[in-house]
Amino acid sequence: MQQSWRRKSPHKPSFRLGRVAFFVNKTIPDNEWAVDVNPEEQDLVACLRIKSSAGHLRIHNVHNRLQWIDIERLVKTCSGPSDIVLGDFNSHHPLWGGHNMRQQTDSSGKALAK
């Protein structure tokens, strides 16, 4: 989820997030997941680290509202076999916009399409 309001989690009292959020099922024990944020990214990127029967997963949620996020750096750091990247990137590319899209392909769209 993107564009969430700042609200403390009853499960993680010290955790606060403003622009992206995760919904974690309450049946998943608190010690099996954690959320990492980088203060430099101004609550626009968060990573949910979660244990699963298949191993550890890292789910990265992005809201590139004003195109502040360095997409090329994000792609480099979040492209492992256990990484899932999702969100609102505010990027344009024919792969997801079609060939008749009004916006031109931008650099972040090219980086994501690689």
ROVEXZA-537065 format. One record per residue: chain; x, y, z of N, C-alpha, C in turn; residue in one letter. Coordinates in pm, whole numbers. Example, Ala and Ser with C-alpha at 12.3 -4.5 7.8 and 13.67 -1.06 7.14 Angstrom:
c=A n_X=1319 n_Y=-569 n_Z=780 ca_X=1230 ca_Y=-450 ca_Z=780 c_X=1320 c_Y=-330 c_Z=780 r=A
c=A n_X=1285 n_Y=-225 n_Z=708 ca_X=1367 ca_Y=-106 ca_Z=714 c_X=1290 c_Y=3 c_Z=787 r=S
***
This chain:
c=A n_X=85 n_Y=-116 n_Z=0 ca_X=0 ca_Y=0 ca_Z=0 c_X=90 c_Y=123 c_Z=0 r=M
c=A n_X=54 n_Y=222 n_Z=-76 ca_X=126 ca_Y=348 ca_Z=-78 c_X=35 c_Y=458 c_Z=-27 r=Q
c=A n_X=93 n_Y=569 n_Z=10 ca_X=22 ca_Y=688 ca_Z=55 c_X=-57 c_Y=666 c_Z=183 r=Q
c=A n_X=-2 n_Y=585 n_Z=273 ca_X=-69 ca_Y=560 ca_Z=400 c_X=-44 c_Y=675 c_Z=497 r=S
c=A n_X=-128 n_Y=685 n_Z=596 ca_X=-108 ca_Y=785 ca_Z=702 c_X=-10 c_Y=730 c_Z=803 r=W
c=A n_X=56 n_Y=819 n_Z=874 ca_X=149 ca_Y=776 ca_Z=979 c_X=68 c_Y=720 c_Z=1096 r=R
c=A n_X=98 n_Y=597 n_Z=1130 ca_X=26 ca_Y=534 ca_Z=1239 c_X=115 c_Y=425 c_Z=1300 r=R
c=A n_X=121 n_Y=422 n_Z=1430 ca_X=201 ca_Y=321 ca_Z=1496 c_X=133 c_Y=186 c_Z=1484 r=K
c=A n_X=214 n_Y=83 n_Z=1477 ca_X=164 ca_Y=-53 ca_Z=1470 c_X=149 c_Y=-110 c_Z=1610 r=S
c=A n_X=38 n_Y=-177 n_Z=1641 ca_X=25 ca_Y=-239 ca_Z=1773 c_X=124 c_Y=-355 c_Z=1791 r=P
c=A n_X=172 n_Y=-411 n_Z=1681 ca_X=264 ca_Y=-524 ca_Z=1688 c_X=409 c_Y=-480 c_Z=1696 r=H
c=A n_X=440 n_Y=-364 n_Z=1642 ca_X=577 ca_Y=-311 ca_Z=1641 c_X=570 c_Y=-166 c_Z=1688 r=K
c=A n_X=563 n_Y=-141 n_Z=1820 ca_X=540 ca_Y=-5 ca_Z=1872 c_X=643 c_Y=99 c_Z=1827 r=P
c=A n_X=766 n_Y=58 n_Z=1801 ca_X=867 ca_Y=156 ca_Z=1762 c_X=866 c_Y=183 c_Z=1612 r=S
c=A n_X=781 n_Y=114 n_Z=1541 ca_X=779 ca_Y=125 ca_Z=1395 c_X=681 c_Y=233 c_Z=1351 r=F
c=A n_X=726 n_Y=318 n_Z=1258 ca_X=641 ca_Y=424 ca_Z=1205 c_X=671 c_Y=435 c_Z=1055 r=R
c=A n_X=568 n_Y=446 n_Z=976 ca_X=588 ca_Y=458 ca_Z=832 c_X=481 c_Y=549 c_Z=775 r=L
c=A n_X=518 n_Y=632 n_Z=681 ca_X=424 ca_Y=732 ca_Z=633 c_X=377 c_Y=718 c_Z=491 r=G
c=A n_X=460 n_Y=676 n_Z=401 ca_X=421 ca_Y=679 ca_Z=260 c_X=396 c_Y=541 c_Z=201 r=R
c=A n_X=451 n_Y=440 n_Z=260 ca_X=426 ca_Y=303 ca_Z=217 c_X=393 c_Y=221 c_Z=341 r=V
c=A n_X=322 n_Y=111 n_Z=321 ca_X=282 ca_Y=28 ca_Z=435 c_X=269 c_Y=-116 c_Z=390 r=A
c=A n_X=271 n_Y=-205 n_Z=488 ca_X=250 ca_Y=-347 ca_Z=464 c_X=137 c_Y=-394 c_Z=555 r=F
c=A n_X=57 n_Y=-484 n_Z=507 ca_X=-40 ca_Y=-552 ca_Z=590 c_X=16 c_Y=-692 c_Z=615 r=F
c=A n_X=41 n_Y=-724 n_Z=741 ca_X=96 ca_Y=-854 ca_Z=777 c_X=-11 c_Y=-927 c_Z=857 r=V
c=A n_X=-46 n_Y=-1045 n_Z=812 ca_X=-149 ca_Y=-1123 ca_Z=879 c_X=-109 c_Y=-1148 c_Z=1024 r=N
c=A n_X=-204 n_Y=-1132 n_Z=1115 ca_X=-174 ca_Y=-1145 ca_Z=1257 c_X=-137 c_Y=-1288 c_Z=1297 r=K
c=A n_X=-159 n_Y=-1385 n_Z=1209 ca_X=-118 ca_Y=-1522 ca_Z=1240 c_X=32 c_Y=-1543 c_Z=1220 r=T
c=A n_X=100 n_Y=-1448 n_Z=1156 ca_X=245 ca_Y=-1457 ca_Z=1139 c_X=310 c_Y=-1398 c_Z=1264 r=I
c=A n_X=386 n_Y=-1477 n_Z=1338 ca_X=447 ca_Y=-1427 ca_Z=1462 c_X=536 c_Y=-1304 c_Z=1439 r=P
c=A n_X=534 n_Y=-1213 n_Z=1534 ca_X=612 ca_Y=-1089 ca_Z=1524 c_X=761 c_Y=-1115 c_Z=1502 r=D
c=A n_X=813 n_Y=-1223 n_Z=1557 ca_X=956 ca_Y=-1250 ca_Z=1543 c_X=993 c_Y=-1311 c_Z=1407 r=N
c=A n_X=895 n_Y=-1329 n_Z=1319 ca_X=922 ca_Y=-1384 ca_Z=1186 c_X=919 c_Y=-1278 c_Z=1077 r=E
c=A n_X=904 n_Y=-1152 n_Z=1115 ca_X=906 ca_Y=-1046 ca_Z=1014 c_X=957 c_Y=-917 c_Z=1076 r=W
c=A n_X=1009 n_Y=-831 n_Z=991 ca_X=1056 ca_Y=-699 ca_Z=1033 c_X=1052 c_Y=-607 c_Z=912 r=A
c=A n_X=1040 n_Y=-479 n_Z=938 ca_X=1039 ca_Y=-380 ca_Z=830 c_X=1160 c_Y=-290 c_Z=847 r=V
c=A n_X=1233 n_Y=-272 n_Z=738 ca_X=1349 ca_Y=-184 ca_Z=735 c_X=1317 c_Y=-61 c_Z=652 r=D
c=A n_X=1357 n_Y=54 n_Z=701 ca_X=1342 ca_Y=178 ca_Z=625 c_X=1476 c_Y=252 c_Z=628 r=V
c=A n_X=1501 n_Y=330 n_Z=526 ca_X=1620 ca_Y=413 ca_Z=518 c_X=1575 c_Y=557 c_Z=533 r=N
c=A n_X=1617 n_Y=627 n_Z=638 ca_X=1571 ca_Y=765 ca_Z=660 c_X=1599 c_Y=857 c_Z=541 r=P
c=A n_X=1702 n_Y=828 n_Z=465 ca_X=1733 ca_Y=911 ca_Z=348 c_X=1624 c_Y=905 c_Z=242 r=E
c=A n_X=1545 n_Y=799 n_Z=243 ca_X=1441 ca_Y=783 ca_Z=142 c_X=1307 c_Y=840 c_Z=188 r=E
c=A n_X=1305 n_Y=909 n_Z=299 ca_X=1191 ca_Y=986 ca_Z=348 c_X=1061 c_Y=907 c_Z=350 r=Q
c=A n_X=1067 n_Y=785 n_Z=403 ca_X=948 ca_Y=698 ca_Z=416 c_X=887 c_Y=662 c_Z=281 r=D
c=A n_X=964 n_Y=668 n_Z=174 ca_X=912 ca_Y=636 ca_Z=41 c_X=949 c_Y=496 c_Z=-4 r=L
c=A n_X=1035 n_Y=429 n_Z=70 ca_X=1075 ca_Y=291 ca_Z=40 c_X=1083 c_Y=216 c_Z=172 r=V
c=A n_X=1028 n_Y=95 n_Z=174 ca_X=1039 ca_Y=9 ca_Z=292 c_X=1058 c_Y=-134 c_Z=245 r=A
c=A n_X=1123 n_Y=-212 n_Z=328 ca_X=1149 ca_Y=-352 ca_Z=296 c_X=1093 c_Y=-439 c_Z=408 r=C
c=A n_X=1003 n_Y=-528 n_Z=373 ca_X=949 ca_Y=-626 ca_Z=466 c_X=1033 c_Y=-752 c_Z=453 r=L
c=A n_X=1103 n_Y=-787 n_Z=561 ca_X=1179 ca_Y=-912 ca_Z=565 c_X=1092 c_Y=-1013 c_Z=638 r=R
c=A n_X=1067 n_Y=-1126 n_Z=574 ca_X=976 ca_Y=-1223 ca_Z=632 c_X=1027 c_Y=-1365 c_Z=609 r=I
c=A n_X=1011 n_Y=-1449 n_Z=712 ca_X=1048 ca_Y=-1590 ca_Z=700 c_X=930 c_Y=-1664 c_Z=637 r=K
c=A n_X=961 n_Y=-1755 n_Z=546 ca_X=856 ca_Y=-1838 ca_Z=487 c_X=906 c_Y=-1982 c_Z=482 r=S
c=A n_X=818 n_Y=-2073 n_Z=446 ca_X=860 ca_Y=-2213 ca_Z=435 c_X=963 c_Y=-2232 c_Z=324 r=S
c=A n_X=968 n_Y=-2139 n_Z=229 ca_X=1065 ca_Y=-2145 ca_Z=119 c_X=1195 c_Y=-2073 c_Z=152 r=A
c=A n_X=1203 n_Y=-2010 n_Z=268 ca_X=1321 ca_Y=-1933 ca_Z=306 c_X=1282 c_Y=-1789 c_Z=336 r=G
c=A n_X=1379 n_Y=-1702 n_Z=339 ca_X=1354 ca_Y=-1561 ca_Z=367 c_X=1315 c_Y=-1487 c_Z=240 r=H
c=A n_X=1218 n_Y=-1398 n_Z=252 ca_X=1176 ca_Y=-1311 ca_Z=141 c_X=1200 c_Y=-1167 c_Z=182 r=L
c=A n_X=1228 n_Y=-1083 n_Z=84 ca_X=1237 ca_Y=-938 ca_Z=106 c_X=1141 c_Y=-873 c_Z=8 r=R
c=A n_X=1039 n_Y=-808 n_Z=61 ca_X=940 ca_Y=-741 ca_Z=-23 c_X=962 c_Y=-591 c_Z=-8 r=I
c=A n_X=995 n_Y=-526 n_Z=-118 ca_X=1027 ca_Y=-384 ca_Z=-120 c_X=907 c_Y=-308 c_Z=-174 r=H
c=A n_X=858 n_Y=-212 n_Z=-97 ca_X=743 ca_Y=-131 ca_Z=-135 c_X=793 c_Y=12 c_Z=-160 r=N
c=A n_X=761 n_Y=67 n_Z=-276 ca_X=814 ca_Y=196 ca_Z=-320 c_X=700 c_Y=290 c_Z=-356 r=V
c=A n_X=712 n_Y=414 n_Z=-313 ca_X=623 ca_Y=520 ca_Z=-361 c_X=711 c_Y=635 c_Z=-407 r=H
c=A n_X=742 n_Y=639 n_Z=-534 ca_X=833 ca_Y=738 ca_Z=-590 c_X=753 c_Y=861 c_Z=-632 r=N
c=A n_X=688 n_Y=920 n_Z=-537 ca_X=591 ca_Y=1028 ca_Z=-559 c_X=650 c_Y=1144 c_Z=-638 r=R
c=A n_X=762 n_Y=1194 n_Z=-597 ca_X=822 ca_Y=1309 ca_Z=-665 c_X=949 c_Y=1270 c_Z=-740 r=L
c=A n_X=961 n_Y=1141 n_Z=-767 ca_X=1075 ca_Y=1085 ca_Z=-839 c_X=1207 c_Y=1118 c_Z=-769 r=Q
c=A n_X=1208 n_Y=1106 n_Z=-636 ca_X=1327 ca_Y=1128 ca_Z=-555 c_X=1413 c_Y=1002 c_Z=-545 r=W
c=A n_X=1351 n_Y=886 n_Z=-565 ca_X=1421 ca_Y=760 ca_Z=-544 c_X=1517 c_Y=733 c_Z=-660 r=I
c=A n_X=1637 n_Y=689 n_Z=-627 ca_X=1735 ca_Y=649 ca_Z=-728 c_X=1699 c_Y=507 c_Z=-771 r=D
c=A n_X=1622 n_Y=497 n_Z=-880 ca_X=1571 ca_Y=368 ca_Z=-925 c_X=1684 c_Y=273 c_Z=-964 r=I
c=A n_X=1787 n_Y=324 n_Z=-1028 ca_X=1898 ca_Y=237 ca_Z=-1067 c_X=1965 c_Y=175 c_Z=-944 r=E
c=A n_X=1984 n_Y=251 n_Z=-838 ca_X=2041 ca_Y=198 ca_Z=-714 c_X=1946 c_Y=97 c_Z=-651 r=R
c=A n_X=1817 n_Y=128 n_Z=-653 ca_X=1716 ca_Y=37 ca_Z=-598 c_X=1719 c_Y=-97 c_Z=-672 r=L
c=A n_X=1724 n_Y=-92 n_Z=-804 ca_X=1727 ca_Y=-215 ca_Z=-883 c_X=1851 c_Y=-297 c_Z=-850 r=V
c=A n_X=1965 n_Y=-232 n_Z=-832 ca_X=2089 ca_Y=-304 ca_Z=-800 c_X=2083 c_Y=-371 c_Z=-664 r=K
c=A n_X=2020 n_Y=-306 n_Z=-566 ca_X=2019 ca_Y=-361 ca_Z=-430 c_X=1901 c_Y=-454 c_Z=-404 r=T
c=A n_X=1804 n_Y=-457 n_Z=-493 ca_X=1681 ca_Y=-535 ca_Z=-468 c_X=1653 c_Y=-634 c_Z=-580 r=C
c=A n_X=1756 n_Y=-691 n_Z=-639 ca_X=1731 ca_Y=-779 ca_Z=-754 c_X=1778 c_Y=-922 c_Z=-729 r=S
c=A n_X=1782 n_Y=-963 n_Z=-604 ca_X=1820 ca_Y=-1100 ca_Z=-571 c_X=1704 c_Y=-1196 c_Z=-590 r=G
c=A n_X=1730 n_Y=-1326 n_Z=-583 ca_X=1624 ca_Y=-1425 ca_Z=-603 c_X=1516 c_Y=-1423 c_Z=-495 r=P
c=A n_X=1544 n_Y=-1363 n_Z=-380 ca_X=1446 ca_Y=-1356 ca_Z=-271 c_X=1380 c_Y=-1219 c_Z=-261 r=S
c=A n_X=1402 n_Y=-1132 n_Z=-360 ca_X=1348 ca_Y=-996 ca_Z=-358 c_X=1225 c_Y=-984 c_Z=-447 r=D
c=A n_X=1124 n_Y=-915 n_Z=-394 ca_X=1005 ca_Y=-877 ca_Z=-471 c_X=995 c_Y=-726 c_Z=-458 r=I
c=A n_X=986 n_Y=-656 n_Z=-570 ca_X=977 ca_Y=-510 ca_Z=-569 c_X=842 c_Y=-471 c_Z=-626 r=V
c=A n_X=770 n_Y=-385 n_Z=-554 ca_X=638 ca_Y=-341 ca_Z=-599 c_X=616 c_Y=-197 c_Z=-558 r=L
c=A n_X=517 n_Y=-134 n_Z=-614 ca_X=483 ca_Y=1 ca_Z=-572 c_X=444 c_Y=93 c_Z=-685 r=G
c=A n_X=438 n_Y=219 n_Z=-652 ca_X=407 ca_Y=326 ca_Z=-748 c_X=538 c_Y=396 c_Z=-779 r=D
c=A n_X=595 n_Y=367 n_Z=-895 ca_X=726 ca_Y=419 ca_Z=-931 c_X=718 c_Y=551 c_Z=-1006 r=F
c=A n_X=598 n_Y=591 n_Z=-1049 ca_X=582 ca_Y=711 ca_Z=-1131 c_X=682 c_Y=710 c_Z=-1246 r=N
c=A n_X=693 n_Y=595 n_Z=-1311 ca_X=784 ca_Y=575 ca_Z=-1423 c_X=703 c_Y=535 c_Z=-1545 r=S
c=A n_X=761 n_Y=560 n_Z=-1660 ca_X=689 ca_Y=535 ca_Z=-1785 c_X=774 c_Y=449 c_Z=-1878 r=H
c=A n_X=708 n_Y=345 n_Z=-1935 ca_X=774 ca_Y=257 ca_Z=-2030 c_X=666 c_Y=182 c_Z=-2107 r=H
c=A n_X=687 n_Y=154 n_Z=-2236 ca_X=587 ca_Y=81 ca_Z=-2314 c_X=553 c_Y=-58 c_Z=-2260 r=P
c=A n_X=644 n_Y=-120 n_Z=-2181 ca_X=614 ca_Y=-253 ca_Z=-2126 c_X=489 c_Y=-252 c_Z=-2039 r=L
c=A n_X=463 n_Y=-144 n_Z=-1967 ca_X=343 ca_Y=-138 ca_Z=-1884 c_X=250 c_Y=-25 c_Z=-1925 r=W
c=A n_X=291 n_Y=60 n_Z=-2013 ca_X=204 ca_Y=169 ca_Z=-2057 c_X=150 c_Y=150 c_Z=-2197 r=G
c=A n_X=202 n_Y=50 n_Z=-2268 ca_X=159 ca_Y=27 ca_Z=-2406 c_X=228 c_Y=123 c_Z=-2501 r=G
c=A n_X=220 n_Y=94 n_Z=-2628 ca_X=287 ca_Y=176 ca_Z=-2729 c_X=213 c_Y=306 c_Z=-2757 r=H
c=A n_X=91 n_Y=318 n_Z=-2713 ca_X=13 ca_Y=440 ca_Z=-2735 c_X=12 c_Y=532 c_Z=-2613 r=N
c=A n_X=101 n_Y=509 n_Z=-2519 ca_X=101 ca_Y=591 ca_Z=-2397 c_X=141 c_Y=734 c_Z=-2431 r=M
c=A n_X=85 n_Y=828 n_Z=-2357 ca_X=111 ca_Y=969 ca_Z=-2381 c_X=247 c_Y=1013 c_Z=-2330 r=R
c=A n_X=292 n_Y=954 n_Z=-2220 ca_X=421 ca_Y=990 ca_Z=-2161 c_X=534 c_Y=921 c_Z=-2236 r=Q
c=A n_X=646 n_Y=986 n_Z=-2246 ca_X=766 ca_Y=925 ca_Z=-2304 c_X=832 c_Y=835 c_Z=-2199 r=Q
c=A n_X=904 n_Y=736 n_Z=-2247 ca_X=982 ca_Y=653 ca_Z=-2156 c_X=1082 c_Y=740 c_Z=-2082 r=T
c=A n_X=1091 n_Y=722 n_Z=-1951 ca_X=1187 ca_Y=801 ca_Z=-1873 c_X=1299 c_Y=710 c_Z=-1821 r=D
c=A n_X=1401 n_Y=770 n_Z=-1761 ca_X=1518 ca_Y=694 ca_Z=-1718 c_X=1483 c_Y=590 c_Z=-1611 r=S
c=A n_X=1392 n_Y=623 n_Z=-1520 ca_X=1355 ca_Y=525 ca_Z=-1418 c_X=1276 c_Y=410 c_Z=-1481 r=S
c=A n_X=1195 n_Y=440 n_Z=-1581 ca_X=1125 ca_Y=334 ca_Z=-1653 c_X=1221 c_Y=240 c_Z=-1723 r=G
c=A n_X=1324 n_Y=296 n_Z=-1784 ca_X=1426 ca_Y=213 ca_Z=-1850 c_X=1498 c_Y=126 c_Z=-1748 r=K
c=A n_X=1532 n_Y=183 n_Z=-1631 ca_X=1603 ca_Y=106 ca_Z=-1527 c_X=1517 c_Y=-9 c_Z=-1476 r=A
c=A n_X=1388 n_Y=15 n_Z=-1458 ca_X=1298 ca_Y=-90 ca_Z=-1409 c_X=1277 c_Y=-198 c_Z=-1513 r=L
c=A n_X=1277 n_Y=-161 n_Z=-1641 ca_X=1250 ca_Y=-256 ca_Z=-1748 c_X=1367 c_Y=-352 c_Z=-1774 r=A
c=A n_X=1486 n_Y=-317 n_Z=-1727 ca_X=1604 ca_Y=-403 ca_Z=-1753 c_X=1587 c_Y=-541 c_Z=-1697 r=K
***
